[in-house]
């Protein structure tokens, strides 16, 4: 991939896609093509075919997807399956028909079986049942992986896939009901600090273990794979480090400057006891994340405060 290569980032408006654009620009790539969803409906096959035929990108980062939390995934099962299947199928096929040199498809750690051994190795895919609440999204992401493998096998396309761990950072969703754990905690502790509340209540016991990666590190890993990796098997992208939810809460309490108490509602579910990606394969290639959890959280909290008025409206 040359600095002048034409690169299309699908999903540039999302947290991951925007981080990939930032990373490409940081590394000096200056021929980046993007389209807002209002300009290009990726579910429309003809529109996607016309876009690829007109722009002729050489490299494609497929970060576009319909995403949401557990509630949305469990409520709009058909939408999550249908929309994501269309997006990835349209882009992958158009990349093949227009001779794209290389495509990177981004999946999700939810592709792994609900009861898979920990840490999660790439070869555990399709070895057991999926988590029921996000099964449609996971099935769509698995289909994307298999599409990349099939186009590689049948047509010789250099299409690869990567599976990120839990992400946070610039562009995250801070809705208290619909966001993931880090943005929800940051907002909750910040609001408790502002209101001088005596305690913050969190769900569960605080004992589950989770892995988190700063989104700009993921973007760096994606660009690394686009440059260096050319094999069929997808690759996990994570930190290989884990923290308890309780440990995360203490870290966020420290970063936000909240001085009250943390209480846990043990009547609420903990979720999976442990979720950690095996990153042996990526680390063996010479890539490792750069941002520690505490450093990434501090940057993210600063961004949150700068955009607090917008966040509060959601």
PEFENWO-V320844 format. One record per backbone hydrogen bond with DSSP energy under -0.5 kcal/mol. NH is the residue of the N-H (numbers start at 0). CO is the residue of the C=O. If there is no record, write none. Layout:
NH&CO  NH&CO
This chain:
4&1  6&4  6&30  7&58  8&6  8&32  9&7  9&60  11&8  13&10  16&10  17&13  18&14  19&15  20&16  21&17  22&18  23&19  24&20  25&21  26&22  27&24  28&23  29&2  29&27  32&6  38&35  39&35  41&39  43&40  44&42  47&43  48&44  49&45  50&46  51&47  52&48  53&49  54&50  55&51  57&5  58&5  59&101  60&7  61&59  61&103  62&9  62&60  66&64  72&68  73&69  74&70  75&71  79&75  80&76  81&77  82&78  83&79  84&80  85&81  86&82  87&83  88&84  89&85  90&86  91&87  92&88  93&89  94&90  95&91  96&92  97&93  98&95  99&94  100&57  101&57  102&157  103&59  104&102  104&159  105&61  106&104  106&161  108&163  110&107  111&108  113&128  115&112  118&275  119&275  120&118  123&120  124&121  126&123  133&130  134&131  137&133  138&134  139&135  140&136  141&137  142&138  143&139  144&140  145&141  146&142  147&143  148&144  149&145  150&146  151&147  152&148  153&149  154&150  155&151  156&150  158&156  159&102  159&157  161&104  162&234  163&161  164&236  165&210  167&212  171&168  178&174  183&179  184&180  185&181  186&182  187&183  188&184  189&185  190&186  191&187  192&188  193&189  194&190  195&191  195&192  196&191  199&260  201&262  203&264  208&272  209&242  210&274  212&165  214&167  216&213  217&213  218&214  219&215  220&216  221&217  222&218  223&219  224&220  225&221  226&222  227&223  228&224  234&160  236&162  242&209  244&207  245&205  247&243  248&244  249&245  250&246  251&247  252&248  253&249  254&250  255&251  256&252  257&252  260&197  262&199  262&260  264&201  265&263  267&264  274&208  277&119  278&276  282&278  283&279  284&280  284&281  285&282  286&281  291&289  295&291  296&292  297&293  298&294  299&295  300&296  301&297  302&298  303&299  304&300  305&301  306&302  306&303  307&304  310&306  311&307  312&308  313&310
